[in-house]
Amino acid sequence: MADSSDLGVERSLVLLKPDALVRGLAGRILTRFEEAALKIVGVKMKHMDADFTRKHYFDLEERAGSAVYNTTAEFMQSGPVIALALEGVDAVAKIRKIIGGTFPSDAAPGTVRGDYAHQTKASSEVSGKAVMNLVHASGNSEEAKYEIGIWFDATEQFDYETLAEKLAY
């Protein structure tokens, strides 16, 4: 097997948000990642408290304003989330392609958000609620390393070889 870093193998974080869990979509969403040869190397379920939410979304308030941060924080603390550390070739970009655009109304059919999330940015603004878009995914490799680091310690991340890796590498 070739060195995985030479092949562009990387890790990324995905959160299945409270709306994905209450709607019973966790399995369907997870299946999409596995079918795309993304390997689960870490998984946990957690209630995010205010401190952990701030740590995860450390720059959201600066980027999008207090109102967006506050509605997002309230939503993310409204129920449990499932955190996934996924690994694969070009994992960050592949995951972003699978989940679709941030706003469900802009997400293409065939993506997680395009198929299962139906809220618009305008409806979110009118209602004063966070955009319920089912998943969070790291935006780039640096963000992925940071996010995986706060969600999983080294003992909670696993190395193993999948059948897809045996065939492809």
MARBA-3410 file (N, C-alpha, C, O; in Angstrom, 1 decimal):
169
0.8,-1.2,0.0,0.0,0.0,0.0,0.9,1.2,0.0,1.9,1.3,0.8 ~ 0.6,2.2,-0.8,1.3,3.5,-0.9,1.0,4.3,0.4,0.1,4.0,1.1 ~ 2.0,5.2,0.7,1.8,6.1,1.8,0.5,6.9,1.6,0.3,7.6,0.6 ~ -0.5,6.8,2.5,-1.8,7.5,2.3,-1.7,9.0,2.1,-2.5,9.6,1.4 ~ -0.7,9.6,2.8,-0.6,11.1,2.6,-0.2,11.4,1.2,-0.5,12.5,0.7
0.6,10.5,0.5,0.9,10.8,-0.9,-0.3,10.7,-1.8,-0.3,11.2,-2.9 ~ -1.3,10.0,-1.4,-2.5,9.8,-2.1,-3.6,10.9,-1.9,-4.6,10.9,-2.5 ~ -3.3,11.8,-1.0,-4.2,12.9,-0.7,-5.2,12.5,0.4,-6.3,13.1,0.5 ~ -4.9,11.4,1.1,-5.8,11.0,2.2,-5.8,12.0,3.3,-4.7,12.4,3.8 ~ -6.9,12.4,3.8,-7.0,13.4,4.9,-8.2,13.1,5.7,-9.1,12.2,5.4
-8.3,13.7,6.9,-9.5,13.5,7.8,-10.2,14.8,7.8,-9.7,15.9,7.6 ~ -11.5,14.7,8.1,-12.4,15.8,8.2,-13.5,15.5,9.3,-13.8,14.4,9.5 ~ -14.0,16.6,9.8,-15.1,16.4,10.8,-16.5,16.7,10.2,-16.6,17.6,9.4 ~ -17.4,15.9,10.6,-18.8,16.1,10.2,-19.6,16.0,11.5,-19.4,15.1,12.3 ~ -20.6,16.9,11.7,-21.5,16.8,12.8,-22.9,16.6,12.2,-23.3,17.3,11.3
-23.6,15.6,12.7,-25.0,15.4,12.3,-25.7,16.2,13.4,-25.7,15.9,14.6 ~ -26.4,17.3,13.0,-27.0,18.2,13.9,-28.3,17.7,14.5,-28.8,16.7,14.0 ~ -28.8,18.4,15.5,-30.0,17.9,16.1,-31.2,17.7,15.2,-32.0,16.7,15.4 ~ -31.3,18.4,14.1,-32.5,18.2,13.2,-32.3,16.9,12.4,-33.3,16.2,12.1 ~ -31.1,16.5,12.1,-30.8,15.2,11.5,-31.2,14.0,12.4,-31.8,13.0,12.0
-30.9,14.2,13.7,-31.3,13.1,14.7,-32.7,13.0,14.9,-33.3,11.9,14.9 ~ -33.4,14.2,15.2,-34.8,14.1,15.5,-35.7,13.6,14.3,-36.8,13.1,14.4 ~ -35.2,13.8,13.1,-35.9,13.4,11.9,-35.5,12.0,11.5,-36.0,11.4,10.5 ~ -34.6,11.3,12.2,-34.2,9.9,11.9,-33.4,9.8,10.7,-33.6,8.8,10.0 ~ -32.6,10.8,10.3,-31.8,10.7,9.1,-30.3,10.3,9.3,-29.6,10.3,8.3
-29.9,10.1,10.5,-28.5,9.8,10.7,-28.0,8.7,9.9,-26.9,8.8,9.3 ~ -28.7,7.6,9.8,-28.2,6.4,9.1,-28.1,6.7,7.6,-27.2,6.3,6.9 ~ -29.1,7.4,7.1,-29.1,7.7,5.6,-28.0,8.6,5.3,-27.3,8.4,4.2 ~ -27.7,9.6,6.1,-26.6,10.5,5.9,-25.2,9.8,6.0,-24.4,9.9,5.1 ~ -25.1,9.0,7.0,-23.8,8.2,7.2,-23.6,7.3,6.0,-22.4,7.1,5.6
-24.6,6.7,5.5,-24.5,5.8,4.4,-23.9,6.5,3.2,-23.1,5.9,2.4 ~ -24.3,7.7,2.9,-23.8,8.5,1.8,-22.2,8.7,1.9,-21.5,8.6,0.9 ~ -21.8,8.9,3.1,-20.3,9.0,3.3,-19.6,7.7,3.0,-18.6,7.6,2.4 ~ -20.1,6.6,3.6,-19.5,5.3,3.4,-19.5,4.9,2.0,-18.6,4.3,1.5 ~ -20.6,5.2,1.3,-20.7,4.8,-0.1,-19.7,5.6,-1.0,-19.4,5.1,-2.1
-19.2,6.7,-0.5,-18.2,7.5,-1.2,-16.8,7.1,-0.8,-15.9,7.9,-1.0 ~ -16.6,6.0,-0.1,-15.3,5.5,0.3,-14.7,6.3,1.4,-13.5,6.4,1.5 ~ -15.5,7.0,2.2,-15.0,7.7,3.3,-15.1,6.8,4.6,-16.2,6.2,4.8 ~ -14.0,6.7,5.3,-13.9,5.7,6.4,-14.2,6.4,7.7,-13.7,7.5,7.9 ~ -15.0,5.8,8.5,-15.2,6.4,9.9,-14.0,6.0,10.8,-13.8,4.9,11.0
-13.3,7.0,11.2,-12.2,6.8,12.1,-12.5,7.3,13.5,-11.7,7.1,14.4 ~ -13.6,8.0,13.7,-14.0,8.4,15.1,-15.5,8.7,15.1,-16.0,9.3,14.1 ~ -16.2,8.4,16.1,-17.6,8.7,16.2,-18.0,8.9,17.7,-17.5,8.1,18.6 ~ -18.8,9.9,18.0,-19.4,10.0,19.3,-20.7,10.9,19.3,-20.9,11.6,18.3 ~ -21.5,10.7,20.3,-22.7,11.5,20.4,-22.5,12.3,21.7,-22.0,11.9,22.7
-23.0,13.6,21.5,-22.7,14.6,22.6,-23.8,15.7,22.6,-24.3,16.0,21.6 ~ -24.1,16.1,23.8,-24.8,17.4,24.0,-23.8,18.5,24.0,-22.9,18.4,24.9 ~ -23.9,19.5,23.2,-22.9,20.6,23.2,-23.4,21.6,24.3,-24.5,22.1,24.2 ~ -22.5,21.9,25.2,-22.9,23.0,26.2,-22.4,24.3,25.6,-21.8,24.4,24.6 ~ -22.7,25.4,26.3,-22.3,26.7,25.8,-20.8,26.9,25.6,-20.4,27.5,24.6
-20.0,26.4,26.5,-18.5,26.5,26.4,-18.0,25.7,25.2,-17.2,26.3,24.4 ~ -18.5,24.5,25.0,-18.0,23.7,23.9,-18.5,24.3,22.5,-17.8,24.2,21.5 ~ -19.8,24.8,22.5,-20.3,25.4,21.3,-19.4,26.6,20.9,-19.1,26.8,19.7 ~ -19.0,27.4,21.9,-18.1,28.6,21.6,-16.8,28.1,21.1,-16.2,28.7,20.2 ~ -16.3,27.0,21.6,-15.0,26.5,21.2,-15.1,26.0,19.8,-14.2,26.2,19.0
-16.2,25.3,19.4,-16.4,24.8,18.1,-16.6,25.9,17.1,-15.9,25.9,16.0 ~ -17.5,26.8,17.4,-17.8,27.9,16.5,-17.1,29.2,16.9,-17.7,30.3,17.0 ~ -15.8,29.1,17.2,-15.0,30.2,17.8,-15.0,31.5,17.0,-14.9,32.5,17.5 ~ -15.1,31.4,15.6,-15.1,32.6,14.8,-16.4,32.9,14.1,-16.4,33.9,13.3 ~ -17.4,32.2,14.4,-18.7,32.4,13.7,-19.3,33.8,14.0,-19.8,34.5,13.1
-19.2,34.2,15.3,-19.7,35.5,15.6,-19.0,36.7,14.9,-19.6,37.6,14.4 ~ -17.7,36.5,14.8,-16.9,37.5,14.1,-17.2,37.5,12.6,-17.3,38.6,12.0 ~ -17.4,36.4,12.0,-17.7,36.3,10.6,-19.1,36.6,10.2,-19.3,37.3,9.2 ~ -20.1,36.2,11.0,-21.5,36.3,10.6,-22.3,37.2,11.5,-23.5,37.5,11.2 ~ -21.8,37.6,12.7,-22.5,38.5,13.6,-23.1,37.8,14.8,-23.2,36.5,14.8
-23.5,38.5,15.8,-24.0,37.9,17.0,-25.3,37.2,16.8,-25.5,36.2,17.4 ~ -26.2,37.8,16.0,-27.5,37.1,15.8,-27.4,35.7,15.2,-28.0,34.8,15.7 ~ -26.5,35.6,14.2,-26.3,34.3,13.6,-25.6,33.3,14.6,-26.0,32.2,14.7 ~ -24.6,33.8,15.4,-24.0,33.0,16.4,-25.0,32.5,17.4,-25.1,31.3,17.7 ~ -25.8,33.4,17.9,-26.7,33.1,19.0,-27.8,32.1,18.5,-28.1,31.1,19.3
-28.3,32.2,17.3,-29.3,31.3,16.9,-28.7,29.9,16.6,-29.3,28.9,16.8 ~ -27.5,29.9,16.0,-26.8,28.7,15.8,-26.5,28.0,17.1,-26.7,26.8,17.2 ~ -26.0,28.7,18.1,-25.6,28.1,19.4,-26.8,27.5,20.0,-26.8,26.4,20.6 ~ -27.9,28.3,20.0,-29.2,27.8,20.6,-29.6,26.5,19.9,-30.0,25.5,20.6 ~ -29.6,26.5,18.6,-30.0,25.3,17.9,-29.1,24.1,18.2,-29.5,23.0,18.4
-27.8,24.3,18.1,-26.8,23.2,18.4,-26.9,22.6,19.8,-26.5,21.5,20.0 ~ -27.4,23.4,20.7,-27.5,23.0,22.1,-28.9,22.4,22.4,-29.2,22.0,23.5 ~ -29.8,22.4,21.3,-31.2,21.9,21.5,-31.4,20.4,21.6,-32.4,19.9,22.0 ~ -30.3,19.7,21.2,-30.4,18.2,21.3,-29.0,17.7,21.0,-28.1,18.4,20.7 ~ -28.9,16.4,21.1,-27.6,15.8,20.8,-27.2,15.9,19.4,-28.0,16.1,18.5
-25.9,15.8,19.2,-25.3,15.8,17.8,-24.4,14.5,17.8,-23.9,14.0,18.8 ~ -24.2,14.0,16.6,-23.2,12.9,16.3,-22.0,13.5,15.6,-22.2,14.1,14.5 ~ -20.9,13.3,16.2,-19.6,13.8,15.6,-19.0,12.6,14.9,-18.8,11.5,15.5 ~ -18.5,12.9,13.7,-17.8,11.8,12.9,-16.5,12.4,12.4,-16.4,13.5,11.9 ~ -15.4,11.6,12.6,-14.2,11.9,12.0,-14.1,11.0,10.8,-14.1,9.7,11.0
-14.0,11.5,9.6,-14.0,10.7,8.4,-12.7,10.8,7.7,-12.1,11.9,7.8 ~ -12.3,9.8,7.1,-11.0,9.8,6.4,-11.2,9.3,4.9,-11.9,8.3,4.7 ~ -10.4,9.9,4.0,-10.4,9.4,2.6,-9.7,10.4,1.8,-9.2,11.4,2.2 ~ -9.5,10.0,0.5,-8.9,10.9,-0.5,-9.7,12.1,-0.6,-10.9,12.1,-0.9 ~ -9.0,13.3,-0.5,-9.7,14.6,-0.6,-11.0,14.7,0.2,-12.0,15.2,-0.2
-10.9,14.2,1.5,-12.1,14.0,2.3,-12.8,15.4,2.5,-14.0,15.4,2.4 ~ -12.1,16.5,2.7,-12.8,17.7,3.0,-13.7,18.1,1.8,-14.8,18.4,2.0 ~ -13.1,18.1,0.6,-13.8,18.5,-0.6,-14.9,17.5,-0.9,-16.0,17.9,-1.3 ~ -14.6,16.3,-0.8,-15.6,15.2,-1.1,-16.8,15.4,-0.2,-18.0,15.3,-0.7 ~ -16.6,15.6,1.1,-17.7,15.7,2.0,-18.5,16.9,1.7,-19.8,16.9,1.7
-17.9,18.1,1.4,-18.6,19.3,1.1,-19.5,19.1,-0.2,-20.6,19.6,-0.2 ~ -19.0,18.3,-1.1,-19.7,18.0,-2.3,-21.0,17.1,-2.0,-22.0,17.4,-2.5 ~ -20.8,16.2,-1.1,-21.9,15.3,-0.7,-23.0,16.0,0.0,-24.2,15.7,-0.2 ~ -22.6,16.9,0.9,-23.6,17.6,1.7,-24.3,18.7,1.0,-25.5,19.0,1.3 ~ -23.7,19.4,0.0,-24.3,20.5,-0.7,-24.1,21.8,0.0,-23.5,21.9,1.1
-24.6,22.9,-0.7,-24.5,24.2,-0.2,-25.1,24.4,1.2,-26.0,23.7,1.7 ~ -24.6,25.4,1.9,-25.0,25.7,3.3,-26.5,25.9,3.4,-27.1,25.4,4.4 ~ -27.0,26.7,2.5,-28.5,27.0,2.6,-29.2,25.9,1.7,-29.0,25.8,0.5 ~ -30.1,25.2,2.4,-30.8,24.1,1.7,-31.5,24.5,0.4,-31.5,23.7,-0.6 ~ -32.0,25.7,0.3,-32.6,26.1,-0.9,-31.6,26.3,-2.1,-32.0,26.4,-3.2
-30.3,26.4,-1.7,-29.3,26.5,-2.8,-28.6,25.2,-3.0,-27.8,25.1,-4.0 ~ -28.9,24.1,-2.3,-28.2,22.9,-2.4,-28.8,22.1,-3.5,-30.0,22.0,-3.7 ~ -27.9,21.5,-4.3,-28.4,20.7,-5.5,-29.1,19.4,-5.1,-28.8,18.8,-4.1 ~ -30.1,19.0,-5.9,-30.7,17.7,-5.7,-29.6,16.6,-5.7,-28.6,16.7,-6.5 ~ -29.7,15.6,-4.9,-28.7,14.5,-4.9,-27.7,14.8,-3.7,-27.0,13.8,-3.4
-27.7,16.0,-3.2,-26.8,16.2,-2.0,-27.7,16.0,-0.7,-28.9,16.0,-0.8 ~ -27.0,15.8,0.4,-27.8,15.6,1.7,-28.7,16.8,1.9,-29.9,16.5,2.2 ~ -28.2,18.0,1.8,-29.1,19.1,2.1,-30.1,19.3,1.0,-31.3,19.8,1.3 ~ -29.8,19.1,-0.3,-30.7,19.2,-1.4,-31.9,18.2,-1.3,-33.0,18.5,-1.7 ~ -31.6,17.0,-0.7,-32.6,16.0,-0.7,-33.4,16.1,0.6,-34.6,15.8,0.6
-32.8,16.4,1.7,-33.5,16.3,3.0,-33.7,17.6,3.8,-34.6,17.6,4.7 ~ -33.1,18.7,3.5,-33.3,20.0,4.2,-34.0,20.9,3.3,-33.8,21.0,2.1 ~ -35.0,21.6,3.8,-35.9,22.4,3.0,-36.1,23.8,3.4,-37.0,24.5,2.9 ~ -35.3,24.3,4.3,-35.4,25.7,4.8,-34.6,26.7,3.9,-33.6,26.3,3.3 ~ -35.1,27.9,3.7,-34.4,28.9,3.0,-33.7,29.8,4.0,-34.1,29.9,5.1
-32.8,30.6,3.4,-32.1,31.6,4.3,-33.1,32.6,4.7,-33.1,33.1,5.8 ~ -34.0,33.0,3.8,-35.1,34.0,4.1,-36.0,33.5,5.2,-36.3,34.3,6.1 ~ -36.4,32.3,5.2,-37.3,31.7,6.2,-36.6,31.7,7.6,-37.2,31.9,8.6 ~ -35.3,31.4,7.5,-34.5,31.4,8.8,-34.5,32.8,9.4,-34.6,33.0,10.6 ~ -34.2,33.8,8.5,-34.2,35.2,9.0,-35.5,35.7,9.5,-35.5,36.3,10.6
-36.6,35.3,8.9,-37.9,35.8,9.3,-38.3,35.1,10.6,-38.8,35.7,11.5 ~ -38.0,33.8,10.7,-38.4,33.1,12.0,-37.4,33.3,13.1,-37.8,33.1,14.3 ~ -36.2,33.9,12.8,-35.2,34.1,13.9,-34.6,32.8,14.4,-33.9,32.8,15.4 ~ -34.7,31.8,13.6,-34.1,30.5,13.9,-32.9,30.2,13.1,-32.8,30.7,12.0 ~ -32.1,29.3,13.5,-30.9,28.9,12.8,-31.4,28.1,11.5,-32.4,27.5,11.5
-30.5,28.1,10.5,-30.8,27.3,9.3,-30.6,25.9,9.7,-29.5,25.5,10.1 ~ -31.7,25.1,9.6,-31.6,23.7,9.9,-31.2,23.0,8.7,-32.0,22.6,7.8 ~ -29.9,22.7,8.6,-29.3,22.2,7.3,-28.7,20.8,7.6,-27.8,20.3,6.8 ~ -29.0,20.2,8.7,-28.7,18.8,9.0,-27.3,18.4,9.4,-27.1,17.6,10.3 ~ -26.3,19.1,8.7,-24.9,18.7,9.0,-24.0,19.9,9.0,-24.3,20.9,8.4
-22.9,19.7,9.7,-21.8,20.7,9.7,-20.6,19.9,9.1,-20.5,18.7,9.5 ~ -19.8,20.5,8.3,-18.6,19.8,7.8,-17.5,20.8,7.8,-17.7,22.0,7.5 ~ -16.3,20.4,8.1,-15.1,21.3,8.0,-15.0,21.9,6.7,-15.3,21.3,5.6 ~ -14.6,23.2,6.7,-14.5,23.9,5.4,-13.2,23.8,4.7,-13.1,24.0,3.5 ~ -12.1,23.4,5.4,-10.8,23.3,4.7,-10.0,22.3,5.6,-10.4,22.0,6.7
-8.8,22.0,5.2,-7.9,21.0,5.9,-7.5,21.6,7.3,-7.5,20.8,8.2 ~ -7.2,22.8,7.4,-6.8,23.4,8.7,-7.9,23.4,9.7,-7.8,23.0,10.8 ~ -9.1,23.8,9.2,-10.3,23.7,10.0,-10.6,22.3,10.5,-11.0,22.1,11.6 ~ -10.4,21.3,9.6,-10.6,19.9,9.9,-9.7,19.5,11.0,-10.2,18.8,12.0 ~ -8.5,19.8,11.0,-7.5,19.4,12.0,-7.9,20.1,13.3,-7.9,19.4,14.4
-8.3,21.3,13.3,-8.7,22.0,14.6,-9.9,21.3,15.2,-10.0,21.0,16.3 ~ -11.0,21.1,14.3,-12.2,20.6,14.8,-12.1,19.1,15.3,-12.6,18.8,16.3 ~ -11.4,18.3,14.5,-11.1,16.9,15.0,-10.4,16.9,16.3,-10.7,16.1,17.2 ~ -9.5,17.9,16.5,-8.7,18.0,17.7,-9.5,18.3,18.9,-9.2,17.9,20.1 ~ -10.6,19.1,18.8,-11.4,19.5,19.9,-12.5,18.4,20.2,-13.0,18.3,21.3
-12.9,17.6,19.2,-13.9,16.6,19.3,-13.4,15.3,19.7,-14.0,14.5,20.5 ~ -12.1,14.9,19.3,-11.6,13.6,19.5,-10.2,13.7,20.0,-9.3,14.4,19.4 ~ -9.8,12.9,21.0,-8.4,12.8,21.4,-7.8,11.6,20.6,-8.6,10.9,19.9 ~ -6.6,11.4,20.7,-5.9,10.4,19.9,-6.4,9.0,20.2,-6.5,8.1,19.3 ~ -6.9,8.7,21.4,-7.4,7.4,21.7,-8.8,7.1,21.1,-9.3,6.0,21.1
-9.5,8.2,20.6,-10.8,8.1,20.1,-10.8,8.1,18.5,-11.8,8.1,17.9 ~ -9.6,8.0,18.0,-9.4,7.9,16.5,-8.8,6.6,16.2,-7.8,6.2,16.8 ~ -9.3,5.9,15.2,-8.8,4.6,14.9,-8.3,4.4,13.5,-8.7,5.1,12.5 ~ -7.2,3.6,13.4,-6.6,3.3,12.1,-7.0,1.8,11.8,-6.7,0.9,12.6 ~ -7.5,1.6,10.6,-7.7,0.2,10.1,-7.9,0.3,8.6,-8.1,1.4,8.1
-7.8,-0.8,8.0,-7.9,-0.8,6.5,-9.3,-1.3,6.0,-9.7,-2.4,6.5 ~ -9.9,-0.6,5.2,-11.2,-1.0,4.6,-10.9,-1.8,3.3,-9.8,-1.7,2.8 ~ -11.9,-2.5,2.9,-11.8,-3.2,1.6,-11.6,-2.2,0.4,-10.8,-2.5,-0.5 ~ -12.2,-1.1,0.5,-12.0,0.0,-0.6,-10.5,0.4,-0.6,-9.9,0.5,-1.7 ~ -9.9,0.5,0.5,-8.5,0.9,0.6,-7.6,-0.3,0.0,-6.6,0.0,-0.7
-7.9,-1.5,0.3,-7.1,-2.6,-0.2,-7.2,-2.7,-1.7,-6.2,-3.0,-2.4 ~ -8.3,-2.3,-2.3,-8.5,-2.4,-3.7,-7.9,-1.1,-4.4,-7.3,-1.3,-5.5 ~ -8.0,0.0,-3.8,-7.6,1.3,-4.4,-6.1,1.6,-4.2,-5.5,2.3,-5.1 ~ -5.5,1.3,-3.1,-4.2,1.7,-2.7,-3.2,0.5,-2.9,-2.0,0.7,-2.7
END
